[in-house]
Amino acid sequence: MTDFADFFQDQAAVSAHVQFVYDLTAGRIVFINAAYEQVLHGTEGLVNAELPALLHRLHPDDRVYLAQYWALWVRGQMANEVELRLLHPGQPQQWFCLTPSYWQDVQGRVLLGGTLRDISVMKRYQENADLFNSRKNATLEILSHDLSGAFIMVQQIAQFLREEVKSPLNSDVPNMLHVLETTSRDSVKMIRDLINLEFLTSANTDLKVDRVDVGAVLRVPLDQLQSGQRLLGHQFAYTLPTEPVYANVDVNKFTQVLINLVGNAFKFTPDAGHVAVHIEPGPGCVRIHVVDDGVGIPLAMQPYLFERFTKARRPGLRGEATTGLGLALCKTIVEWHHGSISVASTEGQGSTFTVEIPRAEARGSQALVALVALAG
């Protein structure tokens, strides 16, 4: 047994990640490896004296969240990894992933072990990727409405001219108008197929969940949608929570749910109408309302809206086609986030789609007191 203990201690000593053991009964760290000095810039022999200052550098938004995990950890019930942020004055925040372990001997002594991995580079890469995807998907949605509208207008004009204008015998004009009409129709279909394929591809990838400030990550596509719709002459507005509200979210998938709901709202709202998104905290949840004052949804259609290939599908006001899959995929993705989606609509007055997902932090005042006490 001693040989195994020595072996694992030797492995921990040379690890590039911070390895530590905390004696819960004694209230002190009994082992820390040399990576502590390289990664956290402390002094190995002074780790217990430095612990309060280290814990006070935790990001304020992470403290209640971490207190919940501490309450589980000390009872041996924490099995999942947890991410946390440390603040450095005048420098970017540092991201860590904590892998916990728990051990209790026959005398009741409890040891909490852990590995801290610096994941700052990975987090910055992921944030940039999510930012790019959010902007790309919002831009595609804007372009789809803009280009689809133009092609549908060309298609309608060509159809009108072919039916109403008399052409000389042996003229190529009818054939040319027919080509113009079919090309415009095919172009609209190709644009919508591209958007649908993007959504389907995203929905079929594995869920990659991170704890994020919902308002902060959705501000990017909302800004993009607002700028695009302003250029197209539409009325679009949004409101965000005044304080950070955290949830466990796959940013790319959840952003596409939002964009899909906003895109649907525009499809069924006249150019002079209004579409708005309101994100707000609820009791234990985050609520997202997508509101329009468009044509509304007939009452008979509403029970079938979220079914795959729903019989409630219908073309948009500008002739936009639909697959009957969009809202079903939205419902699936929201349910993957342990949330719900609902609709309230009155024909001729508009619709409100509401998404609710659980907040990442729960009430944990006793655990927070214990964490603060640990910090000294």
Buried (B, 14 or more C-beta within 10 A) or exposed (E): EEEEEEEEEEEBEEBEBBBBBBBBEEEEBEBBBBBBBEBBEBEEEEBBEBBEEBBEBBBEBBBBBBBBBBBBBBEBEBEEEBBBBBBEEEEEEBBBBBBBBBEEEEEEEBBBBBBBBBBBEEBEEBBEEBBEBBBBBBBBBBBBBBBBBBBBEBBBBBBEBBEEEEBEEEEEEBEBBEEBBEBBBEBBEEBBEEBBEBBBEBBEEEEEBBBBBBBEBBBBBBBBBBEBBEEEEBBBEBEBBEEBBBBBBBBBBBBBBBBBBBBBBBBBBBEEBBBBBBBBBEEEBBBBBBBBBBBBBEEEBBEEBBBEEBEBBBEBBBBBBBBBBBBBBBBBBBEBBEBEBBBBBEBEEBBBBBBBBBBBBEEBEEBBEBBBEBBE
